[in-house]
């Protein structure tokens, strides 16, 4: 009883302290999106501006965005950044508002009236498409949706990918594509100890997938996956990586506009190693080493296969196969030829990039690029004159497009946060008048304390299964557990 009284008194004191600190802080900043860009920006702002409060608005009841729903379950070390975000969230000058959707629950104009500055960081939630006939067939889905499916993004549990066929063809050669290939080929026992959702584990247990093609338009020297991702693939038990030797024989194709001539030089990939920068050189050396070892080994009966294919551009989709045009490199660009190749494809996964959505009519948005119109993080009022909208900013993939890793996002978020601080110091927008910030009202908002209840529930549910957590995928259930 005494402990309960003490605990209640402590919480009351903490709330009072937070209210006092928020009252003395006269600069209010709202960040829309609780992913890496949002939390890194908040971290920088709270450190550099002692007289500011930061409110993070997130459409889901839970924070962390891409770290929670995009990072592969078998990469728990990448998710350790959540510890840093949690420390930021526990700052008394930060408030978390989960289950609040920009453009639906509140408009950008309302946020701008309630805050001195607004930073948009709500990420990229749409896929770039192949623009091919039959792309909407059930056996053609995006890698992003499959990632969301096994990572427990609310709503993604209904995806139900068909894994009854032998062959999967992934169009794209970035890290997401390799992540998906690894998840499809990994031994089930190695996934059972991760936070892969139970329904995904059940589906993977019944999977008949034996071969995964990873297809890219350009050559090995332009592969978008990193050496870390490739190493993991090469180490997968009972999975053989099978390269095509012709892809490494290499050709250097150059077009000379003055003479309208195309000259093809027979330069092998290994001959170009000395000209490569260190990261690309190390990756290429690993591919060549794996290729050399492959020629000395035979395919083991019962093993699965990972099959990278270069210099192929998607051309047509059929029921159980996909047609590709053979490409040649011209000035580092893939140019299609008349030659084609068909690959078996019981399931086709599209992994050619993401784009963002325009969630509010008040946002100056470039629909073609799928990102907010901005100049170094400052949102443009007019894209033609490049005039700036004072007090409105963008960071992360919403402003740059889907590029880089979490470290890239961190550096970009810090840069935009510094820009906000510089603009405040230069009086680019008015911070002298008080702003009310977001008021709770009757909205079903999940606070940070609400998220902590969800977090505790998930981790306890995971323990009984030998997992770090069992994610809740139903929003109504999340709200119930959060106490909303």
Wavefront OBJ file of the C-alpha trace (Angstrom):
o trace
v 0.000 0.000 0.000
v 2.809 2.368 0.937
v 4.571 1.493 -2.337
v 1.401 2.318 -4.288
v 1.100 5.684 -2.538
v 4.789 6.412 -3.181
v 4.470 5.346 -6.825
v 1.414 7.555 -7.336
v 3.173 10.490 -5.669
v 6.256 9.968 -7.857
v 4.166 9.918 -11.038
v 2.335 13.074 -9.965
v 5.665 14.795 -9.262
v 7.023 13.720 -12.623
v 3.945 15.039 -14.431
v 4.174 18.313 -12.499
v 7.867 18.635 -13.372
v 7.095 17.967 -17.028
v 4.349 20.588 -17.014
v 6.687 23.132 -15.408
v 9.443 22.454 -17.924
v 6.995 22.685 -20.803
v 5.609 25.928 -19.451
v 9.061 27.510 -19.260
v 9.935 26.359 -22.790
v 8.615 28.915 -25.270
v 9.414 27.265 -28.594
v 7.078 24.500 -29.688
v 8.112 22.137 -32.481
v 5.995 19.327 -33.908
v 7.507 16.326 -35.679
v 5.129 14.231 -37.798
v 6.412 10.652 -37.904
v 8.006 8.552 -35.149
v 10.561 6.750 -37.296
v 14.360 7.190 -37.301
v 14.281 10.615 -38.984
v 11.769 11.925 -36.454
v 13.587 10.647 -33.381
v 17.034 11.726 -34.556
v 15.726 15.214 -35.295
v 14.072 15.355 -31.858
v 17.314 14.264 -30.212
v 19.233 17.096 -31.882
v 16.586 19.765 -31.190
v 16.242 18.906 -27.504
v 20.015 19.006 -27.070
v 20.576 22.285 -28.899
v 17.455 24.227 -27.830
v 17.046 24.242 -24.071
v 13.920 26.397 -24.350
v 11.934 24.165 -26.697
v 9.430 21.336 -26.408
v 9.028 18.682 -29.064
v 5.833 16.787 -29.791
v 6.001 13.701 -32.030
v 2.792 12.820 -33.852
v 2.535 9.273 -35.244
v -0.367 7.662 -37.142
v 0.232 4.233 -35.575
v -0.232 3.587 -31.856
v 3.415 2.460 -31.667
v 6.687 4.296 -32.411
v 9.917 3.564 -34.335
v 8.571 3.250 -37.864
v 11.012 1.527 -40.209
v 13.126 0.174 -37.335
v 10.139 -1.785 -36.037
v 8.465 -2.658 -39.333
v 11.261 -2.564 -41.927
v 14.408 -4.030 -40.377
v 14.693 -7.781 -40.941
v 13.783 -9.850 -37.838
v 17.155 -11.629 -37.984
v 18.956 -8.279 -37.647
v 18.255 -7.520 -33.967
v 21.502 -5.542 -33.641
v 20.128 -2.913 -36.034
v 17.102 -2.505 -33.773
v 19.321 -1.551 -30.832
v 18.942 2.044 -31.976
v 15.521 1.858 -30.278
v 17.377 2.265 -26.961
v 18.646 5.665 -28.126
v 15.164 6.677 -29.299
v 13.704 5.629 -25.944
v 16.126 7.889 -24.066
v 15.047 10.763 -26.295
v 11.372 9.986 -25.690
v 11.891 10.020 -21.930
v 13.079 13.619 -22.034
v 10.480 15.636 -20.046
v 10.328 18.168 -22.897
v 9.104 15.559 -25.397
v 5.563 14.234 -25.794
v 4.478 11.295 -27.961
v 1.053 11.305 -29.624
v 0.381 7.905 -31.168
v -2.712 7.018 -33.209
v -2.938 10.527 -34.689
v -3.052 10.753 -38.484
v -2.039 13.900 -40.346
v -4.647 14.796 -42.942
v -7.395 12.863 -41.129
v -7.316 13.566 -37.393
v -5.570 16.899 -37.766
v -4.554 19.068 -40.697
v -1.177 20.576 -41.455
v -2.720 24.024 -41.125
v -3.937 23.194 -37.599
v -0.473 21.990 -36.626
v 1.102 25.139 -37.998
v -1.290 27.255 -35.943
v -0.364 25.312 -32.781
v 3.422 25.139 -33.252
v 6.225 27.500 -34.158
v 7.768 24.923 -36.488
v 6.575 21.675 -38.045
v 8.908 18.965 -39.332
v 7.451 16.285 -41.634
v 9.175 12.877 -41.393
v 6.400 10.365 -42.075
v 8.432 8.303 -44.550
v 7.635 6.410 -47.741
v 4.685 4.015 -47.717
v 4.064 3.358 -51.423
v 5.816 1.174 -54.015
v 7.260 2.053 -57.359
v 5.702 -0.229 -59.946
v 7.069 -2.074 -62.955
v 4.374 -0.639 -65.246
v 3.802 -4.029 -66.875
v 0.621 -5.775 -67.949
v -0.588 -8.379 -65.414
v 1.266 -6.612 -62.608
v -1.898 -6.667 -60.501
v -2.104 -10.469 -60.575
v -2.211 -12.146 -57.116
v 1.226 -13.753 -57.577
v 2.859 -10.317 -58.060
v 3.364 -8.397 -54.812
v 5.826 -5.865 -53.501
v 8.782 -6.798 -51.325
v 7.752 -3.926 -49.042
v 4.426 -5.630 -48.341
v 6.117 -8.954 -47.653
v 8.501 -7.227 -45.209
v 5.504 -5.601 -43.497
v 3.810 -9.026 -43.376
v 6.556 -10.845 -41.498
v 7.330 -7.770 -39.379
v 3.774 -7.311 -38.092
v 2.678 -3.991 -39.585
v -1.034 -3.625 -38.734
v -3.109 -4.684 -41.742
v -0.285 -6.616 -43.412
v -1.337 -9.855 -41.717
v -3.987 -10.217 -44.429
v -1.421 -10.447 -47.257
v -1.219 -14.271 -47.390
v 1.576 -14.678 -49.993
v 1.441 -17.914 -51.983
v 4.586 -19.856 -51.086
v 3.404 -23.145 -52.608
v 5.615 -22.846 -55.699
v 9.262 -23.732 -56.135
v 10.507 -20.499 -57.707
v 10.448 -16.899 -56.504
v 11.757 -14.098 -58.702
v 12.649 -10.811 -57.023
v 12.958 -7.797 -59.311
v 15.573 -5.505 -57.769
v 18.930 -5.990 -56.076
v 18.897 -3.685 -53.073
v 19.257 -4.702 -49.428
v 15.485 -5.101 -49.038
v 15.471 -7.582 -51.916
v 18.304 -9.566 -50.307
v 16.553 -9.428 -46.910
v 13.428 -10.953 -48.437
v 15.450 -13.635 -50.251
v 17.216 -14.538 -46.988
v 13.932 -14.762 -45.080
v 12.477 -17.098 -47.727
v 15.560 -19.355 -47.762
v 16.552 -19.338 -44.072
v 16.055 -22.448 -41.918
v 12.859 -22.033 -39.942
v 14.568 -22.741 -36.606
v 16.765 -19.662 -37.031
v 13.669 -17.473 -37.505
v 11.718 -18.888 -34.573
v 13.982 -17.038 -32.122
v 13.392 -13.665 -33.814
v 10.377 -11.367 -33.628
v 8.998 -12.714 -36.919
v 5.216 -12.866 -36.494
v 3.698 -16.243 -35.632
v 1.437 -16.246 -38.690
v 4.482 -15.637 -40.928
v 6.384 -18.470 -39.249
v 3.424 -20.775 -39.826
v 3.340 -19.852 -43.525
v 7.119 -20.237 -43.909
v 6.905 -23.670 -42.264
v 4.638 -24.769 -45.126
v 6.696 -22.990 -47.808
v 7.766 -24.984 -50.880
v 10.162 -22.278 -52.112
v 13.508 -23.739 -53.147
v 14.988 -21.202 -55.545
v 15.069 -17.407 -55.399
v 16.227 -15.365 -58.394
v 17.475 -11.843 -57.627
v 17.339 -9.892 -60.887
v 18.888 -6.501 -61.676
v 19.064 -4.272 -64.756
v 22.760 -3.552 -64.447
v 25.923 -5.533 -63.740
v 27.803 -6.771 -60.667
v 29.680 -3.456 -60.350
v 26.366 -1.639 -59.914
v 24.708 -4.071 -57.485
v 22.851 -2.099 -54.797
v 23.157 -4.636 -51.971
v 25.954 -4.243 -49.422
v 28.739 -6.615 -48.471
v 27.111 -7.365 -45.105
v 23.930 -8.558 -46.770
v 25.833 -10.689 -49.262
v 27.988 -12.302 -46.559
v 24.851 -13.366 -44.706
v 23.429 -14.946 -47.850
v 26.660 -16.825 -48.540
v 26.648 -18.233 -45.001
v 23.058 -19.519 -45.006
v 23.074 -23.247 -44.175
v 21.832 -25.575 -46.926
v 21.628 -22.687 -49.401
v 23.933 -22.480 -52.406
v 24.573 -19.168 -54.149
v 24.839 -19.746 -57.892
v 26.325 -16.927 -59.959
v 26.377 -16.722 -63.737
v 29.984 -16.638 -64.905
v 29.023 -14.690 -68.050
v 27.851 -11.785 -65.881
v 31.437 -11.378 -64.659
v 33.127 -11.797 -68.036
v 32.188 -8.174 -68.509
v 31.842 -5.675 -71.292
v 32.481 -1.959 -71.266
v 30.046 -0.317 -73.681
v 30.493 3.337 -74.633
v 28.551 5.546 -77.024
v 30.352 8.334 -78.869
v 27.755 10.914 -80.061
v 30.167 12.711 -82.412
v 30.611 9.603 -84.580
v 27.358 7.857 -83.533
v 29.358 4.733 -82.798
v 29.006 2.203 -80.023
v 32.272 0.554 -79.045
v 32.207 -2.584 -76.917
v 35.420 -3.448 -75.077
v 35.878 -6.938 -73.550
v 36.893 -5.857 -70.038
v 36.199 -8.447 -67.356
v 34.970 -7.493 -63.880
v 38.196 -8.704 -62.257
v 40.205 -6.430 -64.553
v 38.452 -3.369 -63.115
v 39.059 -4.023 -59.407
v 41.952 -1.570 -59.043
v 39.771 1.280 -60.297
v 37.043 0.737 -57.695
v 36.593 2.570 -54.411
v 37.206 0.402 -51.354
v 33.578 -0.546 -50.423
v 32.737 -1.465 -54.008
v 36.053 -3.273 -54.444
v 35.502 -5.418 -51.325
v 31.969 -6.319 -52.417
v 33.141 -7.233 -55.923
v 36.025 -9.312 -54.554
v 33.560 -11.259 -52.404
v 31.350 -11.963 -55.424
v 34.351 -13.112 -57.455
v 35.586 -15.295 -54.574
v 32.155 -16.903 -54.273
v 32.058 -17.428 -58.045
v 35.449 -19.169 -57.923
v 34.384 -21.460 -55.093
v 31.171 -22.257 -56.941
v 33.058 -23.739 -59.902
v 34.743 -26.198 -57.535
v 31.572 -27.471 -55.869
v 28.509 -29.366 -56.974
v 24.885 -28.635 -56.176
v 24.004 -30.570 -53.018
v 20.760 -32.583 -53.243
v 18.086 -31.088 -51.016
v 19.738 -27.672 -50.802
v 18.041 -24.437 -51.764
v 19.460 -21.954 -54.250
v 20.035 -18.215 -54.306
v 20.435 -17.102 -57.923
v 21.622 -13.525 -58.618
v 21.016 -12.510 -62.241
v 22.496 -9.337 -63.729
v 21.836 -7.341 -66.915
v 18.139 -8.152 -67.191
v 15.241 -5.681 -67.371
v 11.623 -6.733 -66.644
v 9.565 -7.017 -69.821
v 6.471 -9.192 -69.296
v 4.633 -11.176 -66.616
v 3.032 -14.598 -67.144
v 1.413 -17.107 -64.790
v 4.498 -19.066 -63.751
v 7.326 -17.143 -65.361
v 8.638 -13.678 -66.098
v 10.245 -12.409 -69.273
v 13.285 -10.140 -69.133
v 15.085 -8.151 -71.801
v 18.843 -8.617 -71.884
v 20.585 -5.297 -71.253
v 23.967 -3.767 -72.005
v 25.720 -1.062 -70.028
v 26.184 2.254 -71.809
v 27.780 4.975 -69.700
v 26.751 3.051 -66.570
v 23.100 2.889 -67.707
v 21.239 -0.303 -68.664
v 20.049 -0.265 -72.267
v 17.736 -3.052 -73.430
v 18.531 -5.213 -76.426
v 16.235 -7.370 -78.572
v 17.410 -10.516 -76.803
v 15.171 -11.887 -74.028
v 15.184 -14.534 -71.306
v 12.395 -16.183 -69.338
v 12.807 -17.099 -65.660
v 10.503 -19.369 -63.638
v 8.393 -17.336 -61.240
v 5.629 -18.895 -59.171
v 5.797 -15.737 -57.038
v 7.098 -12.363 -58.233
v 8.301 -9.780 -55.714
v 8.771 -6.204 -56.861
v 11.617 -4.407 -55.064
v 12.457 -1.376 -57.190
v 12.015 1.402 -54.651
v 9.497 3.292 -52.541
v 7.771 6.632 -52.760
v 5.901 8.795 -50.276
v 2.255 9.830 -50.173
v 0.816 13.308 -49.951
v -1.370 13.019 -46.854
v -2.486 16.656 -46.653
v -3.483 19.126 -49.355
v -1.410 21.802 -47.642
v 1.853 20.022 -48.514
v 3.783 21.130 -51.603
v 4.276 17.647 -53.034
v 5.983 16.342 -56.159
v 3.824 13.370 -57.157
v 6.224 12.254 -59.898
v 9.152 11.960 -57.463
v 6.977 10.929 -54.539
v 8.477 13.447 -52.118
v 7.910 16.868 -50.568
v 9.280 19.803 -52.565
v 12.124 21.204 -50.489
v 15.458 22.938 -50.553
v 17.887 21.306 -48.095
v 15.028 20.395 -45.758
v 13.136 23.690 -46.003
v 9.748 23.057 -47.616
v 9.148 25.203 -50.675
v 6.133 27.455 -50.868
v 6.596 27.817 -54.608
v 8.654 25.308 -56.563
v 9.172 27.690 -59.477
v 10.573 30.643 -57.552
v 12.134 28.414 -54.877
v 10.541 30.553 -52.178
v 10.559 28.970 -48.708
v 7.603 28.265 -46.421
v 8.938 29.651 -43.103
v 8.678 27.210 -40.204
v 7.916 24.114 -42.299
v 10.543 21.415 -42.828
v 10.975 17.868 -44.101
v 13.505 15.118 -43.329
v 14.059 11.452 -44.091
v 12.779 9.638 -47.157
v 9.837 12.033 -47.412
v 12.290 14.759 -48.392
v 15.143 12.885 -50.063
v 13.482 9.846 -51.573
v 14.152 6.290 -50.347
v 17.914 6.222 -50.227
v 20.601 5.091 -47.797
v 20.551 3.227 -44.502
v 19.673 4.313 -40.959
v 23.038 6.095 -40.611
v 22.198 8.122 -43.730
v 18.836 9.015 -42.227
v 20.495 10.063 -38.957
v 22.914 12.430 -40.679
v 20.128 13.909 -42.791
v 17.852 14.409 -39.773
v 20.645 16.090 -37.796
v 21.301 18.422 -40.734
v 17.644 19.484 -41.031
v 17.357 19.875 -37.242
v 20.402 22.161 -37.330
v 18.698 24.144 -40.088
v 15.681 24.625 -37.803
v 17.953 25.856 -35.018
v 19.739 28.240 -37.413
v 16.430 29.607 -38.700
v 15.194 30.196 -35.150
v 18.421 32.040 -34.317
v 18.047 34.133 -37.467
v 14.375 34.920 -36.683
v 13.311 33.426 -40.006
v 9.927 32.771 -38.422
v 8.277 34.221 -35.320
v 8.818 32.384 -32.027
v 7.953 35.306 -29.741
v 4.250 34.495 -29.393
v 3.132 31.486 -27.377
v 1.675 28.412 -29.085
v -0.678 25.885 -27.421
v 0.678 22.696 -28.985
v -1.533 19.668 -29.514
v -4.352 19.247 -27.017
v -5.597 15.777 -26.123
v -9.344 16.443 -26.309
v -11.445 13.317 -26.816
v -9.137 11.720 -29.389
v -7.957 8.137 -28.653
v -4.286 9.109 -28.290
v -1.558 6.721 -27.199
v 0.981 8.439 -24.965
v 4.511 7.208 -24.301
v 3.213 5.515 -21.161
v 0.620 3.774 -23.331
v 3.360 2.536 -25.654
v 5.294 1.209 -22.649
v 2.270 -0.915 -21.735
v 2.161 -2.310 -25.285
v 5.919 -2.917 -25.199
v 5.682 -4.810 -21.913
v 2.783 -6.911 -23.172
v 4.631 -7.850 -26.379
v 7.891 -8.775 -24.664
v 6.087 -10.943 -22.107
v 4.136 -12.668 -24.894
v 7.405 -13.303 -26.712
v 9.140 -14.897 -23.717
v 6.802 -17.872 -23.683
v 7.794 -18.582 -27.287
v 11.523 -17.957 -26.855
v 11.314 -14.737 -28.867
v 12.269 -11.133 -28.032
v 8.624 -10.103 -28.529
v 5.377 -11.131 -30.166
v 4.046 -8.062 -31.921
v 0.416 -7.052 -31.672
v -0.922 -6.453 -35.179
v -4.454 -5.342 -34.352
v -4.820 -1.621 -33.682
v -7.931 -2.016 -31.519
v -5.997 -4.466 -29.334
v -3.078 -2.022 -29.144
v -5.414 0.739 -27.963
v -6.984 -1.552 -25.361
v -3.611 -2.531 -23.914
v -2.427 1.096 -23.987
v -5.421 2.022 -21.879
v -6.988 4.363 -24.419
l 1 2 3 4 5 6 7 8 9 10 11 12 13 14 15 16 17 18 19 20 21 22 23 24 25 26 27 28 29 30 31 32 33 34 35 36 37 38 39 40 41 42 43 44 45 46 47 48 49 50 51 52 53 54 55 56 57 58 59 60 61 62 63 64 65 66 67 68 69 70 71 72 73 74 75 76 77 78 79 80 81 82 83 84 85 86 87 88 89 90 91 92 93 94 95 96 97 98 99 100 101 102 103 104 105 106 107 108 109 110 111 112 113 114 115 116 117 118 119 120 121 122 123 124 125 126 127 128 129 130 131 132 133 134 135 136 137 138 139 140 141 142 143 144 145 146 147 148 149 150 151 152 153 154 155 156 157 158 159 160 161 162 163 164 165 166 167 168 169 170 171 172 173 174 175 176 177 178 179 180 181 182 183 184 185 186 187 188 189 190 191 192 193 194 195 196 197 198 199 200 201 202 203 204 205 206 207 208 209 210 211 212 213 214 215 216 217 218 219 220 221 222 223 224 225 226 227 228 229 230 231 232 233 234 235 236 237 238 239 240 241 242 243 244 245 246 247 248 249 250 251 252 253 254 255 256 257 258 259 260 261 262 263 264 265 266 267 268 269 270 271 272 273 274 275 276 277 278 279 280 281 282 283 284 285 286 287 288 289 290 291 292 293 294 295 296 297 298 299 300 301 302 303 304 305 306 307 308 309 310 311 312 313 314 315 316 317 318 319 320 321 322 323 324 325 326 327 328 329 330 331 332 333 334 335 336 337 338 339 340 341 342 343 344 345 346 347 348 349 350 351 352 353 354 355 356 357 358 359 360 361 362 363 364 365 366 367 368 369 370 371 372 373 374 375 376 377 378 379 380 381 382 383 384 385 386 387 388 389 390 391 392 393 394 395 396 397 398 399 400 401 402 403 404 405 406 407 408 409 410 411 412 413 414 415 416 417 418 419 420 421 422 423 424 425 426 427 428 429 430 431 432 433 434 435 436 437 438 439 440 441 442 443 444 445 446 447 448 449 450 451 452 453 454 455 456 457 458 459 460 461 462 463 464 465 466 467 468 469 470 471 472 473 474 475 476 477 478 479 480 481 482 483 484
